[in-house]
Amino acid sequence: MECKKILINRKLTAVLILLFAVQMFVFADQVRKNDDTWEERTGQTYDEYLKEQELQHIDGYPAKVQAVMEQAEAMDGISIFAQRNSFSQRNVAQTKKAFEPLLDLELAYVKGRTVTEFFSFRFGGLCASVCGLMIAFALSEVTQKNIRRLTYPTEFGRLRLALEKLCALFLWAFAVTFLFQAGIFLEGLVLFRENPLRFLFCPAQTFARFADFPLKITVWQALFLFMLYRTVILYVIMTAVWALALLFDHMVLAAGTMGGLIAAEYFLYRNIDGSNVWKLFKYCNLWYGTAESDYFTDYRNLNILDYAVDRNTALITALAGVLLVSAAAGVIVSCKRYPCSSKVNRFQSALHKVKSGLERVQGRFLEKRSLTGMECYKTLVSQKGLAAILLLSLLLCYRADFTQIRRTTQQELYDSFMEQYQGEPGEASDQAVARTAEKLEQVDLTFAQQYSEAADADKRIVLSMWYSSFEEERLFLKQIQEQTEYLKKKQQESGIDVWYVNLRGYDHLLQDDDAILNLGMLIAMLWICTAAYLSESGSGMACMMNSCFREKALYRIKLRLATLIALLIYTAVRVYGVLSVAAVYGIKGIGAPVQSIPALSHIRVHCTIWQYFLLRYAAVCLFFLAICAGTCKALETIICKKGFRHGVKNRKSV
């Protein structure tokens, strides 16, 4: 019975179908975009590159596992790793034990890009989580308190209903996870034209994505186990939201608290580094489990009281704790608290004050008799226009990439170089690049000589660590050489005086203006436009509006309001994107020719970088506003049937 409540909810079912369709579109768009970008940069198709990587992985996998064993044995002889009852010793021993069964594993190449893209796709987990949140709110029945009044008088009806809801939440968590993951898997098979029987029964380590996967299982078993992981994570999220809704007994307060918890989880996930002492809060994190998949495909041990605890074990333990607390809280509230109890404690009194405040704000807003105010309230509140803005905000947080807030050595060297030599390439910048190249060549020669003369394993490990410390500097040299070569070539071909500009900020601006974010904004705008007209036909207001003398004025207000809200949404998204990138990465050299950015080398118009982005954002904004205006005009005719029913066309004033 509880499961059927979701199926008969037409609005919720429509949203679930919409999110599923968006996920499928985003996956196909991401695959196409990656293919085009890779082929444009290297001249090689991504399938060919992936095949080369898979062959290299298969050829080197036995040696890699053997190296893990040898490294573990070598570290036992180093004092910092051999200290008794230390995390280092336990980590080495547990790593050796985890990878030892893989020594006799035989791998062969099979085409299976579907598996690689499946575990690289993150957006699907967020879509499934949004579906889970909506289902949890629907099953909490906060807005349908009459049902709870009926079940409360029965002695065991309250407990039975609460347990049925917990079971329904689990079934829906499994169904949503299976639907979204199966959709992506099947779409991958169609896009890449692959036969699943060729790779489902191969060892999971056949693919480079599972290079650090310690379990000796097949691909289909890994997919099934990953689906169970995601089901448990989604079930915990849904149970927590269900308990929050029952505890606050108010949709706005529960949603606000949930938003705060999501923001806290996202902050911990983004701002805690993997080597930080607080990394336990990064990995035992619901946002991390929803948005990532490396907890499943990679091997890592966490230091918990000097014990080496597998990351998955820690994650499952944390999920079990949250699940028990949430389920217990939801059951207790369902069984003990009457929806309209006369006994008011301090907590309920505080909630009542907050509710009264919200109702007063709502009343003051409704006191304004202007048509614009009423239409704005109906569009944003009554017809859930704010829900569209909230979903767009979540998408915006997902698309925001702040992973490089803590800069690596390569990024620091690159930023320092651009700070010093920003402008047209010259002799000074060429000399700086040459000095860096000579330094790294000397490092290579020194390492090769000393490594060949090293007598024991300890000295070779120390030399390897010293040599690897220059890896970031090598990456910086490669990056700056590629940019320098591009600038000189572009200047010779087109005669444009291109500059050295820091590409980090501009690359993120170009990524923010992609198809996924534009699709999210378009859906939110269309939601707002639809909300402005949706209730008119069903409530009978269309008849009154069509009979009203100021019919044209009413529809003109709707059109202006929907267009204004769409404009504000687009402006807010773009301003947030530019300011966040400027604050984190910096945006300098905006007066340089736009061709200074390699990704925009195809532009033939002579303009600066800021002029290009301004025209780009303005063109997209006008396109969106035109779609919104056309949608509003179509809804006036289709839903409200303006001027054709319950009124006279071209009526005259009396």
C-alpha positions as CSV (number, residue, x, y, z in Angstrom):
1,M,0.0,0.0,0.0
2,E,2.8,2.4,0.9
3,C,4.6,1.7,-2.4
4,K,1.5,2.4,-4.4
5,K,1.2,5.9,-2.9
6,I,4.2,7.0,-5.0
7,L,2.9,5.4,-8.2
8,I,-0.5,7.1,-8.0
9,N,1.2,10.5,-7.4
10,R,1.2,11.9,-10.9
11,K,3.4,14.9,-10.2
12,L,6.0,12.9,-8.4
13,T,6.0,10.2,-11.1
14,A,6.4,12.9,-13.8
15,V,9.4,14.4,-11.9
16,L,11.0,10.9,-11.6
17,I,10.6,10.3,-15.3
18,L,12.0,13.8,-16.0
19,L,15.1,13.2,-13.9
20,F,15.7,9.8,-15.5
21,A,15.5,11.4,-18.9
22,V,17.8,14.2,-17.9
23,Q,20.3,11.6,-16.6
24,M,20.3,9.8,-19.9
25,F,20.7,13.0,-21.9
26,V,23.6,14.1,-19.6
27,F,25.4,10.8,-19.9
28,A,25.2,10.8,-23.7
29,D,26.3,14.5,-23.8
30,Q,29.2,13.8,-21.5
31,V,30.4,10.9,-23.7
32,R,30.1,13.0,-26.8
33,K,31.9,15.9,-25.3
34,N,34.8,13.8,-24.0
35,D,35.2,12.2,-27.4
36,D,35.2,15.5,-29.3
37,T,37.6,17.1,-26.8
38,W,40.0,14.2,-26.8
39,E,40.1,14.0,-30.6
40,E,40.5,17.7,-30.9
41,R,43.5,17.8,-28.5
42,T,45.3,14.6,-29.6
43,G,44.0,13.8,-33.1
44,Q,43.2,10.3,-31.8
45,T,39.8,8.9,-31.0
46,Y,39.0,8.2,-27.4
47,D,38.2,4.6,-28.1
48,E,41.7,4.1,-29.5
49,Y,43.3,5.8,-26.5
50,L,41.2,3.7,-24.1
51,K,42.2,0.5,-25.8
52,E,45.9,1.4,-25.5
53,Q,45.4,2.2,-21.8
54,E,43.6,-1.1,-21.2
55,L,46.3,-3.1,-23.0
56,Q,49.0,-1.4,-21.0
57,H,47.1,-2.1,-17.8
58,I,46.7,-5.8,-18.6
59,D,50.3,-6.2,-19.6
60,G,51.6,-4.5,-16.5
61,Y,49.0,-5.8,-13.9
62,P,50.9,-8.9,-12.8
63,A,54.1,-6.8,-12.3
64,K,52.0,-4.2,-10.4
65,V,50.6,-6.7,-8.0
66,Q,54.0,-8.2,-7.5
67,A,55.5,-4.8,-6.9
68,V,52.9,-4.2,-4.2
69,M,54.0,-7.4,-2.5
70,E,57.7,-6.6,-2.8
71,Q,57.1,-3.0,-1.6
72,A,55.3,-4.3,1.4
73,E,58.1,-6.7,2.3
74,A,60.7,-3.9,1.7
75,M,58.8,-1.5,4.0
76,D,58.8,-4.1,6.8
77,G,62.6,-3.4,7.0
78,I,62.3,0.4,7.3
79,S,62.0,1.7,10.8
80,I,59.1,4.1,10.2
81,F,57.0,1.3,8.7
82,A,58.1,-1.6,11.0
83,Q,57.2,0.1,14.3
84,R,55.2,-2.5,16.3
85,N,51.4,-1.8,16.6
86,S,51.6,1.3,14.4
87,F,49.2,2.3,11.7
88,S,52.0,2.0,9.1
89,Q,52.8,-1.6,10.0
90,R,49.1,-2.6,10.0
91,N,48.5,-0.8,6.8
92,V,51.3,-2.6,5.0
93,A,50.3,-6.0,6.4
94,Q,46.6,-5.5,5.4
95,T,47.5,-4.2,1.9
96,K,49.6,-7.2,1.4
97,K,46.9,-9.5,2.6
98,A,44.3,-7.8,0.4
99,F,46.3,-8.1,-2.9
100,E,47.9,-11.5,-2.3
101,P,45.0,-13.5,-3.8
102,L,45.4,-11.5,-7.1
103,L,48.9,-12.8,-7.9
104,D,47.6,-15.7,-10.0
105,L,45.0,-13.6,-11.8
106,E,45.1,-13.9,-15.6
107,L,43.7,-11.0,-17.6
108,A,42.8,-10.7,-21.3
109,Y,41.7,-7.7,-23.3
110,V,38.0,-7.3,-24.0
111,K,36.2,-4.2,-25.2
112,G,34.1,-2.8,-22.4
113,R,34.0,1.0,-22.4
114,T,30.6,0.8,-20.9
115,V,32.1,-0.3,-17.6
116,T,34.6,2.5,-17.6
117,E,32.1,5.2,-18.3
118,F,29.6,3.7,-15.9
119,F,31.9,4.1,-12.9
120,S,33.1,7.5,-14.1
121,F,29.6,9.0,-14.4
122,R,28.7,11.0,-11.2
123,F,25.5,12.9,-12.2
124,G,23.3,9.8,-12.1
125,G,23.9,9.3,-8.3
126,L,22.8,12.9,-7.6
127,C,19.6,12.4,-9.8
128,A,18.8,9.2,-7.9
129,S,19.3,11.0,-4.6
130,V,16.9,13.8,-5.6
131,C,14.3,11.2,-6.4
132,G,14.9,9.6,-3.1
133,L,14.4,12.9,-1.2
134,M,11.1,13.5,-3.0
135,I,9.9,10.0,-2.2
136,A,10.8,10.3,1.4
137,F,9.0,13.6,1.8
138,A,5.9,12.1,0.0
139,L,5.9,9.0,2.4
140,S,6.2,11.2,5.5
141,E,2.8,12.7,4.7
142,V,3.6,15.9,6.5
143,T,1.0,17.8,4.5
144,Q,-1.6,15.0,4.9
145,K,-2.1,14.8,8.7
146,N,-5.6,13.4,8.5
147,I,-4.1,10.0,7.7
148,R,-2.0,10.1,10.9
149,R,-5.1,11.1,12.9
150,L,-6.8,7.9,11.7
151,T,-3.9,5.6,12.5
152,Y,-3.0,7.1,15.8
153,P,-5.9,5.7,17.9
154,T,-5.1,2.1,17.0
155,E,-2.8,0.4,19.4
156,F,-0.5,-1.3,16.9
157,G,-1.4,0.6,13.8
158,R,1.1,3.4,14.4
159,L,4.0,0.9,14.7
160,R,2.9,-1.2,11.8
161,L,2.5,1.9,9.6
162,A,6.0,3.1,10.5
163,L,7.5,-0.3,9.7
164,E,5.7,-0.4,6.4
165,K,7.0,3.0,5.5
166,L,10.6,1.9,6.3
167,C,10.1,-1.2,4.1
168,A,8.6,1.0,1.4
169,L,11.6,3.3,1.6
170,F,14.0,0.4,1.1
171,L,12.0,-1.0,-1.8
172,W,11.9,2.4,-3.5
173,A,15.6,3.0,-2.8
174,F,16.4,-0.3,-4.5
175,A,14.0,0.4,-7.4
176,V,15.4,3.9,-8.0
177,T,19.0,2.7,-7.8
178,F,18.3,-0.2,-10.1
179,L,16.4,2.0,-12.6
180,F,19.0,4.7,-12.9
181,Q,22.0,2.4,-13.0
182,A,20.4,0.0,-15.4
183,G,19.5,2.9,-17.6
184,I,23.0,4.2,-17.8
185,F,24.4,0.7,-18.4
186,L,22.0,-0.1,-21.2
187,E,22.6,3.3,-22.8
188,G,26.3,2.7,-22.7
189,L,25.8,-0.7,-24.4
190,V,23.9,1.1,-27.2
191,L,26.2,4.0,-27.6
192,F,29.4,1.9,-27.7
193,R,27.8,-1.1,-29.5
194,E,29.0,-3.7,-27.1
195,N,27.9,-7.2,-26.2
196,P,27.6,-7.5,-22.4
197,L,28.2,-11.3,-22.5
198,R,31.8,-10.6,-23.6
199,F,32.9,-8.7,-20.4
200,L,30.3,-9.4,-17.7
201,F,32.0,-12.7,-16.7
202,C,35.6,-11.4,-16.9
203,P,37.5,-10.6,-13.7
204,A,36.8,-7.0,-12.6
205,Q,40.5,-6.2,-12.8
206,T,40.3,-6.6,-16.6
207,F,39.6,-2.9,-16.8
208,A,41.9,-0.1,-15.7
209,R,39.2,1.4,-13.6
210,F,39.6,-1.6,-11.3
211,A,43.4,-1.5,-11.2
212,D,43.3,-1.0,-7.4
213,F,40.3,-3.2,-6.7
214,P,41.2,-5.9,-4.1
215,L,38.3,-8.3,-4.5
216,K,38.6,-11.3,-6.8
217,I,35.2,-11.2,-8.4
218,T,33.7,-10.9,-11.9
219,V,32.4,-7.7,-13.6
220,W,28.7,-8.6,-13.1
221,Q,29.4,-9.4,-9.4
222,A,31.1,-6.0,-9.0
223,L,28.2,-4.2,-10.7
224,F,25.7,-6.0,-8.4
225,L,27.7,-5.2,-5.3
226,F,28.1,-1.6,-6.3
227,M,24.3,-1.4,-6.8
228,L,23.8,-2.7,-3.3
229,Y,26.2,-0.1,-2.0
230,R,24.3,2.6,-3.7
231,T,21.0,1.2,-2.5
232,V,22.1,1.3,1.1
233,I,23.4,4.9,0.7
234,L,20.2,6.0,-0.8
235,Y,18.1,4.2,1.8
236,V,20.0,5.9,4.6
237,I,19.4,9.3,3.0
238,M,15.7,8.6,2.5
239,T,15.3,7.3,6.1
240,A,17.0,10.4,7.5
241,V,14.8,12.8,5.4
242,W,11.7,10.8,6.5
243,A,12.7,11.1,10.1
244,L,13.4,14.8,9.8
245,A,10.0,15.5,8.2
246,L,8.2,13.6,11.0
247,L,10.3,15.3,13.7
248,F,9.6,18.9,12.5
249,D,6.1,18.2,11.2
250,H,6.6,21.1,8.8
251,M,7.7,20.9,5.2
252,V,9.6,24.2,5.1
253,L,11.5,23.5,8.4
254,A,12.4,20.0,7.4
255,A,13.5,21.1,3.9
256,G,15.6,23.9,5.4
257,T,17.3,21.5,7.9
258,M,17.9,19.0,5.2
259,G,19.5,21.8,3.0
260,G,21.8,22.7,5.9
261,L,22.9,19.1,6.4
262,I,23.5,18.8,2.6
263,A,25.6,22.0,2.7
264,A,27.6,20.7,5.7
265,E,28.3,17.3,4.0
266,Y,29.3,19.0,0.8
267,F,31.6,21.4,2.6
268,L,33.4,18.4,4.4
269,Y,33.6,16.5,1.1
270,R,35.1,19.4,-0.8
271,N,37.4,21.0,1.7
272,I,39.0,18.0,3.5
273,D,42.1,16.7,1.7
274,G,42.7,12.9,1.4
275,S,45.9,13.2,3.5
276,N,44.3,15.4,6.2
277,V,43.9,14.0,9.7
278,W,40.1,14.6,9.4
279,K,39.8,12.5,6.2
280,L,37.4,10.2,8.1
281,F,34.8,12.9,7.7
282,K,35.5,13.1,4.0
283,Y,35.0,9.4,3.3
284,C,32.3,8.6,5.8
285,N,30.1,11.1,4.1
286,L,26.7,10.8,2.4
287,W,27.6,13.3,-0.3
288,Y,30.9,11.5,-1.0
289,G,29.0,8.1,-1.3
290,T,26.4,9.7,-3.6
291,A,28.7,11.7,-5.9
292,E,31.7,9.4,-6.1
293,S,32.5,5.8,-7.0
294,D,36.2,5.5,-6.1
295,Y,35.4,4.3,-2.6
296,F,34.3,1.1,-4.4
297,T,36.9,0.8,-7.2
298,D,40.0,2.0,-5.3
299,Y,41.7,0.5,-2.2
300,R,42.4,2.7,0.8
301,N,42.9,2.2,4.5
302,L,41.9,4.8,7.1
303,N,43.8,5.5,10.3
304,I,41.3,4.9,13.1
305,L,43.0,4.8,16.5
306,D,46.2,3.5,14.8
307,Y,44.2,0.6,13.2
308,A,44.1,0.2,9.5
309,V,40.4,0.2,8.7
310,D,39.2,-0.4,5.1
311,R,37.4,2.7,3.7
312,N,34.4,0.7,2.7
313,T,34.1,-0.8,6.2
314,A,34.2,2.6,7.8
315,L,31.6,3.9,5.3
316,I,29.2,1.0,5.9
317,T,29.6,1.4,9.7
318,A,28.8,5.1,9.5
319,L,25.8,4.4,7.3
320,A,24.6,1.8,9.7
321,G,24.8,4.2,12.6
322,V,22.9,7.0,10.7
323,L,20.3,4.4,9.6
324,L,19.6,3.1,13.1
325,V,19.3,6.6,14.6
326,S,17.0,7.8,11.8
327,A,14.8,4.7,11.8
328,A,14.5,4.9,15.6
329,A,13.6,8.6,15.6
330,G,11.1,8.1,12.8
331,V,9.4,5.2,14.6
332,I,9.3,6.9,18.0
333,V,7.8,10.1,16.5
334,S,5.2,8.1,14.5
335,C,4.1,6.1,17.6
336,K,4.3,8.6,20.4
337,R,3.4,12.1,19.0
338,Y,-0.1,12.9,17.9
339,P,-0.3,15.3,14.9
340,C,-2.3,17.9,16.8
341,S,-1.3,17.2,20.4
342,S,-2.4,19.7,23.1
343,K,0.7,18.9,25.1
344,V,3.4,21.3,24.0
345,N,7.0,21.0,25.1
346,R,9.8,23.4,24.6
347,F,10.9,22.0,21.3
348,Q,7.3,22.1,19.9
349,S,6.9,25.6,21.3
350,A,10.0,26.8,19.4
351,L,8.7,25.1,16.2
352,H,5.3,26.7,16.8
353,K,6.9,30.2,17.0
354,V,8.8,29.6,13.8
355,K,5.6,28.4,12.0
356,S,3.8,31.5,13.3
357,G,6.5,33.7,12.0
358,L,6.3,32.1,8.6
359,E,2.5,32.4,8.5
360,R,2.8,36.1,9.4
361,V,5.3,36.7,6.6
362,Q,2.9,34.9,4.3
363,G,0.0,37.0,5.5
364,R,1.8,40.3,5.0
365,F,2.8,39.2,1.5
366,L,-0.8,38.3,0.6
367,E,-2.1,41.5,2.0
368,K,-0.6,43.3,-1.0
369,R,-3.5,43.2,-3.4
370,S,-1.5,43.8,-6.5
371,L,-1.8,41.2,-9.2
372,T,2.0,41.0,-9.5
373,G,2.4,40.0,-5.9
374,M,-0.4,37.4,-6.0
375,E,1.0,35.9,-9.2
376,C,4.5,35.9,-7.8
377,Y,3.3,34.0,-4.7
378,K,1.3,31.6,-6.7
379,T,4.2,30.8,-9.1
380,L,6.9,30.5,-6.5
381,V,5.1,29.0,-3.5
382,S,1.7,27.5,-4.5
383,Q,3.0,25.9,-7.7
384,K,6.4,24.9,-6.2
385,G,8.5,27.3,-8.3
386,L,11.0,27.5,-5.5
387,A,11.5,23.8,-5.8
388,A,12.8,24.3,-9.3
389,I,15.2,27.0,-8.0
390,L,16.4,24.6,-5.2
391,L,17.1,21.8,-7.7
392,L,19.0,24.2,-9.9
393,S,21.0,25.3,-6.9
394,L,21.9,21.7,-6.2
395,L,23.0,21.3,-9.8
396,L,25.0,24.4,-9.6
397,C,26.8,23.1,-6.4
398,Y,27.4,19.9,-8.2
399,R,28.9,21.6,-11.3
400,A,31.1,23.9,-9.2
401,D,34.6,22.5,-9.1
402,F,36.6,23.7,-6.1
403,T,38.9,20.7,-5.9
404,Q,41.9,22.8,-6.5
405,I,41.4,25.2,-3.5
406,R,44.5,23.7,-2.1
407,R,47.0,24.3,-4.9
408,T,49.5,21.6,-5.9
409,T,53.1,22.4,-6.6
410,Q,52.4,22.4,-10.4
411,Q,49.6,24.9,-9.9
412,E,51.7,27.2,-7.7
413,L,54.5,27.2,-10.3
414,Y,52.1,27.9,-13.1
415,D,50.4,30.7,-11.2
416,S,53.7,32.2,-10.3
417,F,54.9,32.1,-13.9
418,M,51.7,33.7,-15.2
419,E,51.9,36.4,-12.5
420,Q,55.4,37.3,-13.6
421,Y,55.2,36.9,-17.4
422,Q,51.6,37.7,-18.2
423,G,51.5,39.4,-21.6
424,E,53.0,38.7,-24.9
425,P,55.7,35.9,-25.0
426,G,59.2,37.4,-24.9
427,E,62.8,36.6,-24.3
428,A,62.5,36.6,-20.5
429,S,59.7,34.0,-20.5
430,D,61.7,31.8,-22.9
431,Q,64.7,31.9,-20.7
432,A,62.6,31.0,-17.6
433,V,61.2,27.9,-19.4
434,A,64.7,27.0,-20.6
435,R,66.1,27.2,-17.1
436,T,63.4,24.9,-15.8
437,A,64.0,22.3,-18.5
438,E,67.8,22.3,-17.8
439,K,67.2,21.8,-14.1
440,L,65.0,18.8,-14.7
441,E,67.4,17.3,-17.2
442,Q,70.1,17.5,-14.5
443,V,67.8,15.8,-12.0
444,D,67.2,12.9,-14.5
445,L,70.9,12.4,-15.0
446,T,71.7,12.5,-11.3
447,F,68.9,10.1,-10.5
448,A,70.0,7.6,-13.2
449,Q,73.6,7.7,-12.0
450,Q,72.9,7.3,-8.2
451,Y,70.1,4.7,-8.7
452,S,72.4,2.5,-10.7
453,E,75.1,2.8,-8.0
454,A,72.7,2.2,-5.1
455,A,73.5,-1.1,-3.2
456,D,70.4,-1.7,-1.0
457,A,66.7,-1.4,-1.3
458,D,66.4,1.3,1.3
459,K,68.6,3.7,-0.6
460,R,66.7,3.0,-3.8
461,I,63.4,3.8,-2.1
462,V,64.7,7.1,-0.8
463,L,66.1,8.0,-4.3
464,S,62.7,7.1,-5.8
465,M,60.9,9.3,-3.4
466,W,63.4,12.2,-4.1
467,Y,62.9,11.8,-7.8
468,S,59.1,11.6,-7.6
469,S,59.2,15.0,-5.7
470,F,60.0,16.7,-9.1
471,E,57.0,15.2,-10.8
472,E,54.8,18.3,-10.3
473,E,57.6,20.4,-11.7
474,R,57.7,18.2,-14.8
475,L,54.0,18.6,-15.3
476,F,54.3,22.4,-15.0
477,L,57.1,22.4,-17.6
478,K,55.0,20.3,-20.1
479,Q,52.0,22.6,-19.5
480,I,53.9,25.8,-20.0
481,Q,55.7,24.5,-23.1
482,E,52.4,23.5,-24.7
483,Q,50.9,26.9,-24.1
484,T,54.1,28.7,-25.3
485,E,54.1,26.6,-28.5
486,Y,50.4,27.4,-29.1
487,L,50.9,31.2,-28.6
488,K,53.9,31.4,-31.0
489,K,52.1,29.3,-33.6
490,K,48.9,31.4,-33.4
491,Q,50.8,34.6,-33.7
492,Q,52.6,33.4,-36.8
493,E,49.4,32.1,-38.5
494,S,47.0,34.9,-37.7
495,G,49.2,37.9,-36.7
496,I,47.2,38.4,-33.5
497,D,49.4,39.5,-30.5
498,V,48.2,36.8,-28.1
499,W,49.1,36.8,-24.5
500,Y,50.2,34.6,-21.7
501,V,47.1,34.4,-19.5
502,N,46.3,32.1,-16.6
503,L,44.0,29.5,-18.1
504,R,42.8,28.0,-14.9
505,G,40.0,30.5,-14.3
506,Y,38.9,30.7,-18.0
507,D,38.8,26.9,-18.3
508,H,36.4,26.7,-15.4
509,L,34.2,29.5,-16.9
510,L,34.0,27.6,-20.1
511,Q,33.1,24.4,-18.3
512,D,30.4,26.2,-16.3
513,D,28.8,27.3,-19.6
514,D,28.2,23.7,-20.7
515,A,25.2,21.8,-21.9
516,I,24.4,20.3,-18.5
517,L,24.1,23.6,-16.7
518,N,22.3,25.2,-19.6
519,L,19.8,22.3,-19.6
520,G,19.2,22.7,-15.9
521,M,18.6,26.4,-16.2
522,L,16.2,25.9,-19.1
523,I,14.2,23.3,-17.2
524,A,14.0,25.6,-14.2
525,M,12.8,28.4,-16.4
526,L,10.2,26.3,-18.1
527,W,9.0,25.0,-14.7
528,I,8.5,28.7,-13.7
529,C,6.6,29.5,-16.9
530,T,4.4,26.4,-16.5
531,A,3.7,27.2,-12.9
532,A,2.4,30.6,-13.8
533,Y,-0.4,29.0,-15.9
534,L,-0.8,25.4,-14.6
535,S,-3.4,25.9,-12.0
536,E,-5.7,28.2,-14.0
537,S,-7.6,25.5,-15.9
538,G,-8.0,23.0,-13.1
539,S,-9.2,25.6,-10.5
540,G,-11.6,27.2,-12.9
541,M,-9.8,30.6,-12.8
542,A,-9.3,30.4,-16.6
543,C,-13.1,30.9,-17.1
544,M,-13.0,34.0,-14.9
545,M,-9.9,35.4,-16.5
546,N,-11.3,34.9,-20.0
547,S,-14.5,36.7,-18.9
548,C,-12.6,39.6,-17.3
549,F,-12.4,43.0,-18.9
550,R,-8.6,43.2,-18.2
551,E,-7.9,39.8,-19.7
552,K,-4.9,41.0,-21.8
553,A,-3.4,42.8,-18.8
554,L,-3.6,39.7,-16.6
555,Y,-1.8,37.6,-19.2
556,R,0.7,40.4,-19.8
557,I,1.5,40.4,-16.1
558,K,2.1,36.6,-16.2
559,L,4.4,36.9,-19.2
560,R,6.4,39.7,-17.6
561,L,6.7,37.9,-14.3
562,A,7.8,34.6,-15.8
563,T,10.3,36.4,-18.1
564,L,11.7,38.5,-15.2
565,I,12.1,35.4,-12.9
566,A,13.9,33.6,-15.8
567,L,16.2,36.6,-16.3
568,L,17.0,36.7,-12.6
569,I,17.7,33.0,-12.5
570,Y,20.1,33.2,-15.5
571,T,21.8,36.3,-14.1
572,A,22.2,34.8,-10.6
573,V,23.8,31.6,-12.0
574,R,26.2,33.5,-14.2
575,V,27.2,36.0,-11.5
576,Y,27.7,33.1,-9.1
577,G,29.8,31.2,-11.6
578,V,32.0,34.2,-12.4
579,L,32.5,35.3,-8.8
580,S,33.2,31.8,-7.5
581,V,35.8,31.2,-10.2
582,A,37.4,34.7,-9.6
583,A,37.6,34.1,-5.9
584,V,39.1,30.6,-6.1
585,Y,41.2,30.6,-9.3
586,G,41.5,34.3,-10.2
587,I,40.5,35.9,-13.5
588,K,43.4,38.0,-14.9
589,G,44.2,39.3,-18.3
590,I,40.6,39.9,-19.4
591,G,41.8,42.6,-21.8
592,A,43.9,40.1,-23.8
593,P,42.7,38.9,-27.3
594,V,40.3,36.0,-26.9
595,Q,42.5,33.8,-29.0
596,S,44.9,33.7,-26.1
597,I,42.8,30.9,-24.7
598,P,43.5,27.7,-26.7
599,A,39.9,26.4,-26.4
600,L,38.8,29.6,-28.3
601,S,41.4,29.6,-31.0
602,H,38.7,29.0,-33.7
603,I,37.2,32.5,-33.2
604,R,38.0,34.8,-36.1
605,V,36.6,38.0,-34.6
606,H,39.1,40.4,-33.0
607,C,37.8,41.0,-29.5
608,T,39.0,40.8,-25.9
609,I,38.2,38.0,-23.5
610,W,35.7,40.0,-21.4
611,Q,33.9,41.1,-24.6
612,Y,33.6,37.5,-25.8
613,F,32.2,36.2,-22.5
614,L,29.7,39.1,-22.3
615,L,28.4,38.5,-25.8
616,R,28.3,34.7,-25.1
617,Y,26.3,35.1,-21.9
618,A,24.0,37.7,-23.5
619,A,23.3,35.5,-26.5
620,V,22.4,32.5,-24.4
621,C,20.2,34.7,-22.1
622,L,18.2,36.1,-25.1
623,F,17.8,32.6,-26.4
624,F,16.4,31.4,-23.1
625,L,14.1,34.4,-22.7
626,A,12.7,33.8,-26.2
627,I,11.9,30.2,-25.3
628,C,10.2,31.3,-22.1
629,A,8.1,33.9,-23.9
630,G,7.1,31.4,-26.6
631,T,6.2,28.9,-23.9
632,C,4.1,31.4,-22.1
633,K,2.2,32.4,-25.2
634,A,1.6,28.7,-26.0
635,L,0.3,28.0,-22.5
636,E,-2.1,31.0,-22.8
637,T,-3.7,29.3,-25.8
638,I,-3.4,25.6,-24.8
639,I,-4.1,25.6,-21.0
640,C,-6.0,28.9,-20.4
641,K,-7.6,29.1,-23.9
642,K,-7.4,32.8,-23.9
643,G,-10.2,34.6,-25.7
644,F,-11.8,31.4,-27.0
645,R,-13.9,30.0,-24.2
646,H,-16.2,31.5,-21.6
647,G,-15.8,34.9,-23.2
648,V,-16.0,36.8,-26.4
649,K,-13.1,37.3,-28.6
650,N,-12.1,41.0,-29.1
651,R,-14.7,42.1,-26.5
652,K,-15.3,45.9,-26.2
653,S,-15.5,47.8,-23.0
654,V,-19.0,48.9,-21.8
